[in-house]
Amino acid sequence: MRWGVEDVIERQLSKTRATWEELELHGVTDSTELRLDFTYEAPTGEAAGELSAFLRSATDYDVRADVASVTGTTKPSALSLAVIDDWVAWMVRAGDEHGRCKFAGWGTTLPPSTAQ
């Protein structure tokens, strides 16, 4: 199934806003350090390998790939909604340009200082 980069970005940014609102309810602020976990759907193992190699060379993320997906985790850093929005758009485009892998989303674990 074909998918459009801008459509994926739009959907992911909408999800990001809802996730950020939920994180704020749990005490996350722009100064809270978070690690972001991410997932891509890969059309082939070769595509997953292409994207994972690119992400390893362009970032300091922990990246894993198999025949159908690419997953990983960023290093902890303080993030704002605007920073995450920019990151999501970059990640969607990176997946499209390096293997036509579709960015499936991101998540995080609340740090102990904010977990309730």
N, CA, C and O atoms as a GROMACS GRO file, in nm:
protein
  464
    1MET      N    1   0.084  -0.118   0.000
    1MET     CA    2   0.000   0.000   0.000
    1MET      C    3   0.089   0.125   0.000
    1MET      O    4   0.182   0.136   0.081
    2ARG      N    5   0.062   0.215  -0.088
    2ARG     CA    6   0.136   0.341  -0.094
    2ARG      C    7   0.089   0.433   0.018
    2ARG      O    8  -0.028   0.432   0.057
    3TRP      N    9   0.180   0.508   0.067
    3TRP     CA   10   0.147   0.606   0.170
    3TRP      C   11   0.223   0.734   0.138
    3TRP      O   12   0.332   0.731   0.081
    4GLY      N   13   0.165   0.844   0.176
    4GLY     CA   14   0.226   0.972   0.149
    4GLY      C   15   0.300   1.026   0.270
    4GLY      O   16   0.248   1.021   0.382
    5VAL      N   17   0.419   1.076   0.248
    5VAL     CA   18   0.502   1.128   0.356
    5VAL      C   19   0.428   1.236   0.434
    5VAL      O   20   0.424   1.233   0.557
    6GLU      N   21   0.370   1.331   0.363
    6GLU     CA   22   0.302   1.442   0.433
    6GLU      C   23   0.182   1.392   0.512
    6GLU      O   24   0.152   1.446   0.619
    7ASP      N   25   0.112   1.290   0.462
    7ASP     CA   26   0.000   1.232   0.537
    7ASP      C   27   0.048   1.167   0.666
    7ASP      O   28  -0.014   1.181   0.771
    8VAL      N   29   0.160   1.095   0.656
    8VAL     CA   30   0.215   1.030   0.776
    8VAL      C   31   0.260   1.137   0.876
    8VAL      O   32   0.234   1.124   0.996
    9ILE      N   33   0.325   1.241   0.828
    9ILE     CA   34   0.369   1.348   0.918
    9ILE      C   35   0.248   1.410   0.988
    9ILE      O   36   0.249   1.429   1.109
   10GLU      N   37   0.144   1.440   0.913
   10GLU     CA   38   0.024   1.502   0.971
   10GLU      C   39  -0.037   1.412   1.080
   10GLU      O   40  -0.071   1.461   1.188
   11ARG      N   41  -0.051   1.283   1.051
   11ARG     CA   42  -0.108   1.191   1.150
   11ARG      C   43  -0.018   1.179   1.272
   11ARG      O   44  -0.066   1.179   1.386
   12GLN      N   45   0.112   1.169   1.249
   12GLN     CA   46   0.204   1.154   1.361
   12GLN      C   47   0.210   1.280   1.448
   12GLN      O   48   0.220   1.270   1.571
   13LEU      N   49   0.204   1.397   1.386
   13LEU     CA   50   0.205   1.520   1.465
   13LEU      C   51   0.080   1.532   1.550
   13LEU      O   52   0.085   1.582   1.662
   14SER      N   53  -0.033   1.486   1.498
   14SER     CA   54  -0.157   1.486   1.576
   14SER      C   55  -0.143   1.394   1.697
   14SER      O   56  -0.183   1.430   1.807
   15LYS      N   57  -0.087   1.276   1.676
   15LYS     CA   58  -0.064   1.183   1.786
   15LYS      C   59   0.036   1.240   1.886
   15LYS      O   60   0.021   1.224   2.007
   16THR      N   61   0.138   1.309   1.834
   16THR     CA   62   0.240   1.367   1.921
   16THR      C   63   0.178   1.469   2.015
   16THR      O   64   0.213   1.473   2.133
   17ARG      N   65   0.088   1.552   1.965
   17ARG     CA   66   0.024   1.651   2.051
   17ARG      C   67  -0.054   1.584   2.164
   17ARG      O   68  -0.049   1.627   2.279
   18ALA      N   69  -0.127   1.479   2.130
   18ALA     CA   70  -0.203   1.407   2.233
   18ALA      C   71  -0.110   1.341   2.334
   18ALA      O   72  -0.137   1.343   2.454
   19THR      N   73  -0.001   1.284   2.287
   19THR     CA   74   0.095   1.220   2.377
   19THR      C   75   0.161   1.324   2.467
   19THR      O   76   0.177   1.301   2.587
   20TRP      N   77   0.199   1.439   2.409
   20TRP     CA   78   0.263   1.544   2.489
   20TRP      C   79   0.168   1.594   2.598
   20TRP      O   80   0.210   1.617   2.712
   21GLU      N   81   0.042   1.611   2.564
   21GLU     CA   82  -0.057   1.655   2.664
   21GLU      C   83  -0.064   1.555   2.780
   21GLU      O   84  -0.071   1.593   2.896
   22GLU      N   85  -0.063   1.427   2.745
   22GLU     CA   86  -0.067   1.323   2.848
   22GLU      C   87   0.060   1.325   2.932
   22GLU      O   88   0.054   1.310   3.054
   23LEU      N   89   0.175   1.345   2.869
   23LEU     CA   90   0.301   1.353   2.943
   23LEU      C   91   0.299   1.471   3.040
   23LEU      O   92   0.345   1.460   3.153
   24GLU      N   93   0.247   1.585   2.993
   24GLU     CA   94   0.238   1.702   3.081
   24GLU      C   95   0.152   1.674   3.203
   24GLU      O   96   0.182   1.721   3.312
   25LEU      N   97   0.044   1.597   3.185
   25LEU     CA   98  -0.041   1.562   3.298
   25LEU      C   99   0.035   1.481   3.403
   25LEU      O  100  -0.002   1.479   3.520
   26HIS      N  101   0.142   1.415   3.359
   26HIS     CA  102   0.224   1.335   3.450
   26HIS      C  103   0.350   1.408   3.494
   26HIS      O  104   0.443   1.346   3.546
   27GLY      N  105   0.352   1.540   3.474
   27GLY     CA  106   0.462   1.621   3.526
   27GLY      C  107   0.578   1.645   3.433
   27GLY      O  108   0.677   1.707   3.473
   28VAL      N  109   0.571   1.598   3.309
   28VAL     CA  110   0.679   1.622   3.214
   28VAL      C  111   0.677   1.768   3.169
   28VAL      O  112   0.571   1.823   3.136
   29THR      N  113   0.795   1.830   3.168
   29THR     CA  114   0.810   1.968   3.121
   29THR      C  115   0.920   1.970   3.015
   29THR      O  116   0.980   1.867   2.984
   30ASP      N  117   0.946   2.089   2.961
   30ASP     CA  118   1.052   2.105   2.862
   30ASP      C  119   1.190   2.073   2.918
   30ASP      O  120   1.284   2.053   2.842
   31SER      N  121   1.203   2.068   3.050
   31SER     CA  122   1.334   2.038   3.109
   31SER      C  123   1.347   1.892   3.153
   31SER      O  124   1.453   1.851   3.201
   32THR      N  125   1.241   1.813   3.136
   32THR     CA  126   1.246   1.671   3.171
   32THR      C  127   1.322   1.595   3.064
   32THR      O  128   1.292   1.607   2.945
   33GLU      N  129   1.420   1.516   3.105
   33GLU     CA  130   1.494   1.436   3.008
   33GLU      C  131   1.416   1.308   2.978
   33GLU      O  132   1.376   1.234   3.068
   34LEU      N  133   1.397   1.284   2.849
   34LEU     CA  134   1.324   1.166   2.802
   34LEU      C  135   1.406   1.092   2.698
   34LEU      O  136   1.482   1.152   2.622
   35ARG      N  137   1.390   0.961   2.695
   35ARG     CA  138   1.438   0.878   2.586
   35ARG      C  139   1.315   0.846   2.502
   35ARG      O  140   1.212   0.806   2.556
   36LEU      N  141   1.326   0.862   2.371
   36LEU     CA  142   1.214   0.830   2.284
   36LEU      C  143   1.240   0.696   2.216
   36LEU      O  144   1.345   0.674   2.156
   37ASP      N  145   1.141   0.608   2.225
   37ASP     CA  146   1.145   0.480   2.154
   37ASP      C  147   1.069   0.500   2.023
   37ASP      O  148   0.964   0.565   2.022
   38PHE      N  149   1.119   0.444   1.914
   38PHE     CA  150   1.054   0.462   1.785
   38PHE      C  151   1.046   0.331   1.708
   38PHE      O  152   1.123   0.238   1.732
   39THR      N  153   0.950   0.327   1.615
   39THR     CA  154   0.928   0.208   1.534
   39THR      C  155   0.896   0.249   1.391
   39THR      O  156   0.826   0.347   1.367
   40TYR      N  157   0.949   0.172   1.298
   40TYR     CA  158   0.915   0.184   1.156
   40TYR      C  159   0.866   0.049   1.106
   40TYR      O  160   0.909  -0.055   1.155
   41GLU      N  161   0.778   0.052   1.009
   41GLU     CA  162   0.739  -0.067   0.935
   41GLU      C  163   0.825  -0.069   0.809
   41GLU      O  164   0.830   0.029   0.736
   42ALA      N  165   0.891  -0.181   0.785
   42ALA     CA  166   0.980  -0.192   0.669
   42ALA      C  167   0.918  -0.287   0.565
   42ALA      O  168   0.867  -0.393   0.601
   43PRO      N  169   0.923  -0.248   0.437
   43PRO     CA  170   0.865  -0.335   0.334
   43PRO      C  171   0.946  -0.462   0.310
   43PRO      O  172   0.890  -0.563   0.267
   44THR      N  173   1.077  -0.459   0.339
   44THR     CA  174   1.164  -0.576   0.321
   44THR      C  175   1.277  -0.568   0.423
   44THR      O  176   1.300  -0.464   0.485
   45GLY      N  177   1.345  -0.678   0.440
   45GLY     CA  178   1.462  -0.679   0.526
   45GLY      C  179   1.572  -0.589   0.473
   45GLY      O  180   1.643  -0.524   0.550
   46GLU      N  181   1.585  -0.584   0.340
   46GLU     CA  182   1.685  -0.496   0.279
   46GLU      C  183   1.655  -0.350   0.310
   46GLU      O  184   1.746  -0.273   0.342
   47ALA      N  185   1.528  -0.311   0.302
   47ALA     CA  186   1.488  -0.174   0.334
   47ALA      C  187   1.516  -0.142   0.480
   47ALA      O  188   1.563  -0.034   0.513
   48ALA      N  189   1.486  -0.238   0.568
   48ALA     CA  190   1.513  -0.218   0.711
   48ALA      C  191   1.662  -0.199   0.734
   48ALA      O  192   1.703  -0.115   0.815
   49GLY      N  193   1.743  -0.277   0.664
   49GLY     CA  194   1.887  -0.264   0.677
   49GLY      C  195   1.937  -0.129   0.629
   49GLY      O  196   2.027  -0.070   0.689
   50GLU      N  197   1.879  -0.080   0.518
   50GLU     CA  198   1.919   0.050   0.465
   50GLU      C  199   1.888   0.162   0.565
   50GLU      O  200   1.972   0.247   0.592
   51LEU      N  201   1.766   0.160   0.619
   51LEU     CA  202   1.728   0.264   0.714
   51LEU      C  203   1.809   0.254   0.843
   51LEU      O  204   1.856   0.356   0.895
   52SER      N  205   1.826   0.134   0.894
   52SER     CA  206   1.901   0.121   1.020
   52SER      C  207   2.046   0.167   1.002
   52SER      O  208   2.102   0.230   1.092
   53ALA      N  209   2.106   0.138   0.889
   53ALA     CA  210   2.243   0.185   0.863
   53ALA      C  211   2.247   0.337   0.857
   53ALA      O  212   2.338   0.399   0.912
   54PHE      N  213   2.149   0.398   0.792
   54PHE     CA  214   2.145   0.544   0.786
   54PHE      C  215   2.129   0.604   0.926
   54PHE      O  216   2.203   0.696   0.963
   55LEU      N  217   2.034   0.553   1.004
   55LEU     CA  218   2.011   0.609   1.138
   55LEU      C  219   2.134   0.594   1.226
   55LEU      O  220   2.166   0.685   1.304
   56ARG      N  221   2.204   0.482   1.216
   56ARG     CA  222   2.327   0.463   1.294
   56ARG      C  223   2.434   0.564   1.254
   56ARG      O  224   2.508   0.613   1.338
   57SER      N  225   2.442   0.595   1.123
   57SER     CA  226   2.545   0.688   1.077
   57SER      C  227   2.509   0.834   1.104
   57SER      O  228   2.598   0.918   1.122
   58ALA      N  229   2.380   0.866   1.108
   58ALA     CA  230   2.336   1.005   1.121
   58ALA      C  231   2.303   1.045   1.265
   58ALA      O  232   2.291   1.164   1.294
   59THR      N  233   2.288   0.948   1.354
   59THR     CA  234   2.247   0.977   1.491
   59THR      C  235   2.329   0.894   1.589
   59THR      O  236   2.413   0.814   1.549
   60ASP      N  237   2.303   0.914   1.717
   60ASP     CA  238   2.364   0.831   1.820
   60ASP      C  239   2.260   0.737   1.882
   60ASP      O  240   2.275   0.696   1.997
   61TYR      N  241   2.155   0.702   1.806
   61TYR     CA  242   2.047   0.618   1.856
   61TYR      C  243   2.089   0.472   1.862
   61TYR      O  244   2.173   0.426   1.786
   62ASP      N  245   2.027   0.400   1.954
   62ASP     CA  246   2.037   0.255   1.958
   62ASP      C  247   1.933   0.205   1.856
   62ASP      O  248   1.813   0.226   1.876
   63VAL      N  249   1.977   0.140   1.750
   63VAL     CA  250   1.888   0.102   1.640
   63VAL      C  251   1.895  -0.049   1.617
   63VAL      O  252   2.003  -0.108   1.618
   64ARG      N  253   1.778  -0.111   1.598
   64ARG     CA  254   1.768  -0.254   1.568
   64ARG      C  255   1.680  -0.272   1.444
   64ARG      O  256   1.586  -0.196   1.422
   65ALA      N  257   1.712  -0.373   1.366
   65ALA     CA  258   1.632  -0.401   1.245
   65ALA      C  259   1.609  -0.550   1.232
   65ALA      O  260   1.693  -0.632   1.271
   66ASP      N  261   1.494  -0.585   1.176
   66ASP     CA  262   1.467  -0.723   1.137
   66ASP      C  263   1.404  -0.720   0.998
   66ASP      O  264   1.412  -0.618   0.930
   67VAL      N  265   1.343  -0.828   0.954
   67VAL     CA  266   1.291  -0.832   0.817
   67VAL      C  267   1.169  -0.744   0.794
   67VAL      O  268   1.134  -0.717   0.679
   68ALA      N  269   1.104  -0.698   0.900
   68ALA     CA  270   0.981  -0.621   0.881
   68ALA      C  271   0.977  -0.489   0.956
   68ALA      O  272   0.879  -0.415   0.945
   69SER      N  273   1.082  -0.458   1.032
   69SER     CA  274   1.074  -0.335   1.111
   69SER      C  275   1.213  -0.283   1.148
   69SER      O  276   1.314  -0.352   1.140
   70VAL      N  277   1.211  -0.157   1.189
   70VAL     CA  278   1.328  -0.092   1.248
   70VAL      C  279   1.277  -0.030   1.378
   70VAL      O  280   1.176   0.040   1.379
   71THR      N  281   1.348  -0.055   1.486
   71THR     CA  282   1.311   0.002   1.614
   71THR      C  283   1.436   0.063   1.677
   71THR      O  284   1.548   0.034   1.637
   72GLY      N  285   1.414   0.148   1.775
   72GLY     CA  286   1.529   0.207   1.840
   72GLY      C  287   1.490   0.299   1.952
   72GLY      O  288   1.373   0.318   1.984
   73THR      N  289   1.594   0.358   2.011
   73THR     CA  290   1.579   0.447   2.125
   73THR      C  291   1.680   0.560   2.113
   73THR      O  292   1.796   0.537   2.078
   74THR      N  293   1.635   0.680   2.141
   74THR     CA  294   1.725   0.795   2.141
   74THR      C  295   1.799   0.801   2.275
   74THR      O  296   1.765   0.730   2.369
   75LYS      N  297   1.898   0.886   2.281
   75LYS     CA  298   1.964   0.916   2.408
   75LYS      C  299   1.874   1.011   2.486
   75LYS      O  300   1.795   1.084   2.426
   76PRO      N  301   1.883   1.011   2.618
   76PRO     CA  302   1.798   1.102   2.696
   76PRO      C  303   1.832   1.248   2.668
   76PRO      O  304   1.949   1.286   2.660
   77SER      N  305   1.729   1.329   2.653
   77SER     CA  306   1.749   1.473   2.640
   77SER      C  307   1.620   1.546   2.676
   77SER      O  308   1.511   1.489   2.671
   78ALA      N  309   1.636   1.672   2.711
   78ALA     CA  310   1.520   1.756   2.742
   78ALA      C  311   1.454   1.792   2.610
   78ALA      O  312   1.520   1.837   2.517
   79LEU      N  313   1.324   1.774   2.603
   79LEU     CA  314   1.250   1.794   2.478
   79LEU      C  315   1.127   1.880   2.501
   79LEU      O  316   1.068   1.879   2.609
   80SER      N  317   1.092   1.954   2.399
   80SER     CA  318   0.967   2.030   2.401
   80SER      C  319   0.877   1.973   2.290
   80SER      O  320   0.922   1.893   2.208
   81LEU      N  321   0.754   2.016   2.290
   81LEU     CA  322   0.663   1.972   2.183
   81LEU      C  323   0.718   2.014   2.047
   81LEU      O  324   0.712   1.935   1.952
   82ALA      N  325   0.771   2.134   2.034
   82ALA     CA  326   0.825   2.181   1.906
   82ALA      C  327   0.943   2.096   1.861
   82ALA      O  328   0.956   2.064   1.743
   83VAL      N  329   1.029   2.060   1.954
   83VAL     CA  330   1.145   1.977   1.920
   83VAL      C  331   1.099   1.838   1.874
   83VAL      O  332   1.150   1.785   1.776
   84ILE      N  333   1.003   1.781   1.944
   84ILE     CA  334   0.952   1.649   1.906
   84ILE      C  335   0.882   1.657   1.771
   84ILE      O  336   0.897   1.566   1.689
   85ASP      N  337   0.806   1.762   1.746
   85ASP     CA  338   0.742   1.778   1.615
   85ASP      C  339   0.846   1.779   1.503
   85ASP      O  340   0.829   1.712   1.401
   86ASP      N  341   0.955   1.855   1.520
   86ASP     CA  342   1.061   1.858   1.419
   86ASP      C  343   1.126   1.721   1.403
   86ASP      O  344   1.154   1.678   1.291
   87TRP      N  345   1.149   1.653   1.514
   87TRP     CA  346   1.209   1.520   1.512
   87TRP      C  347   1.119   1.421   1.438
   87TRP      O  348   1.167   1.343   1.357
   88VAL      N  349   0.990   1.425   1.466
   88VAL     CA  350   0.896   1.334   1.400
   88VAL      C  351   0.899   1.356   1.248
   88VAL      O  352   0.906   1.259   1.172
   89ALA      N  353   0.893   1.480   1.204
   89ALA     CA  354   0.897   1.509   1.060
   89ALA      C  355   1.028   1.457   1.000
   89ALA      O  356   1.026   1.400   0.891
   90TRP      N  357   1.140   1.477   1.069
   90TRP     CA  358   1.269   1.429   1.020
   90TRP      C  359   1.270   1.277   1.012
   90TRP      O  360   1.319   1.220   0.914
   91MET      N  361   1.218   1.211   1.115
   91MET     CA  362   1.216   1.064   1.118
   91MET      C  363   1.128   1.008   1.005
   91MET      O  364   1.165   0.909   0.942
   92VAL      N  365   1.013   1.069   0.981
   92VAL     CA  366   0.926   1.022   0.872
   92VAL      C  367   1.000   1.033   0.739
   92VAL      O  368   1.002   0.939   0.660
   93ARG      N  369   1.061   1.148   0.716
   93ARG     CA  370   1.132   1.169   0.588
   93ARG      C  371   1.253   1.076   0.576
   93ARG      O  372   1.281   1.025   0.468
   94ALA      N  373   1.325   1.054   0.686
   94ALA     CA  374   1.440   0.963   0.683
   94ALA      C  375   1.396   0.823   0.643
   94ALA      O  376   1.462   0.757   0.563
   95GLY      N  377   1.285   0.777   0.698
   95GLY     CA  378   1.234   0.644   0.664
   95GLY      C  379   1.195   0.634   0.518
   95GLY      O  380   1.221   0.532   0.452
   96ASP      N  381   1.133   0.739   0.467
   96ASP     CA  382   1.092   0.740   0.327
   96ASP      C  383   1.212   0.739   0.234
   96ASP      O  384   1.215   0.667   0.134
   97GLU      N  385   1.312   0.821   0.267
   97GLU     CA  386   1.429   0.837   0.180
   97GLU      C  387   1.528   0.721   0.189
   97GLU      O  388   1.609   0.703   0.099
   98HIS      N  389   1.522   0.644   0.296
   98HIS     CA  390   1.619   0.536   0.317
   98HIS      C  391   1.544   0.404   0.337
   98HIS      O  392   1.538   0.351   0.448
   99GLY      N  393   1.490   0.353   0.228
   99GLY     CA  394   1.424   0.222   0.231
   99GLY      C  395   1.274   0.223   0.221
   99GLY      O  396   1.210   0.118   0.226
  100ARG      N  397   1.216   0.341   0.206
  100ARG     CA  398   1.068   0.351   0.202
  100ARG      C  399   1.005   0.284   0.322
  100ARG      O  400   0.903   0.216   0.310
  101CYS      N  401   1.066   0.304   0.439
  101CYS     CA  402   1.011   0.251   0.564
  101CYS      C  403   0.917   0.354   0.624
  101CYS      O  404   0.947   0.474   0.626
  102LYS      N  405   0.804   0.308   0.671
  102LYS     CA  406   0.700   0.397   0.723
  102LYS      C  407   0.715   0.414   0.874
  102LYS      O  408   0.712   0.317   0.950
  103PHE      N  409   0.732   0.539   0.917
  103PHE     CA  410   0.741   0.570   1.059
  103PHE      C  411   0.608   0.534   1.124
  103PHE      O  412   0.503   0.588   1.086
  104ALA      N  413   0.612   0.443   1.222
  104ALA     CA  414   0.489   0.396   1.285
  104ALA      C  415   0.459   0.465   1.417
  104ALA      O  416   0.349   0.453   1.470
  105GLY      N  417   0.558   0.538   1.471
  105GLY     CA  418   0.530   0.612   1.593
  105GLY      C  419   0.643   0.608   1.693
  105GLY      O  420   0.748   0.547   1.671
  106TRP      N  421   0.617   0.676   1.804
  106TRP     CA  422   0.714   0.686   1.911
  106TRP      C  423   0.644   0.679   2.045
  106TRP      O  424   0.522   0.697   2.055
  107GLY      N  425   0.722   0.652   2.146
  107GLY     CA  426   0.670   0.650   2.283
  107GLY      C  427   0.785   0.675   2.378
  107GLY      O  428   0.900   0.691   2.335
  108THR      N  429   0.755   0.679   2.504
  108THR     CA  430   0.859   0.701   2.606
  108THR      C  431   0.813   0.640   2.736
  108THR      O  432   0.696   0.606   2.754
  109THR      N  433   0.906   0.628   2.826
  109THR     CA  434   0.876   0.583   2.963
  109THR      C  435   0.897   0.703   3.053
  109THR      O  436   0.997   0.773   3.041
  110LEU      N  437   0.805   0.725   3.143
  110LEU     CA  438   0.818   0.839   3.235
  110LEU      C  439   0.938   0.816   3.326
  110LEU      O  440   0.957   0.707   3.379
  111PRO      N  441   1.019   0.920   3.344
  111PRO     CA  442   1.130   0.909   3.438
  111PRO      C  443   1.075   0.892   3.580
  111PRO      O  444   0.965   0.937   3.609
  112PRO      N  445   1.151   0.827   3.667
  112PRO     CA  446   1.102   0.803   3.805
  112PRO      C  447   1.058   0.931   3.876
  112PRO      O  448   0.966   0.928   3.957
  113SER      N  449   1.123   1.041   3.847
  113SER     CA  450   1.088   1.165   3.917
  113SER      C  451   0.950   1.218   3.880
  113SER      O  452   0.894   1.300   3.954
  114THR      N  453   0.894   1.173   3.766
  114THR     CA  454   0.761   1.221   3.725
  114THR      C  455   0.655   1.112   3.733
  114THR      O  456   0.536   1.142   3.735
  115ALA      N  457   0.696   0.986   3.737
  115ALA     CA  458   0.598   0.876   3.739
  115ALA      C  459   0.516   0.882   3.867
  115ALA      O  460   0.570   0.902   3.976
  116GLN      N  461   0.384   0.865   3.851
  116GLN     CA  462   0.295   0.874   3.966
  116GLN      C  463   0.221   0.744   3.986
  116GLN      O  464   0.140   0.732   4.078
   0.00000   0.00000   0.00000
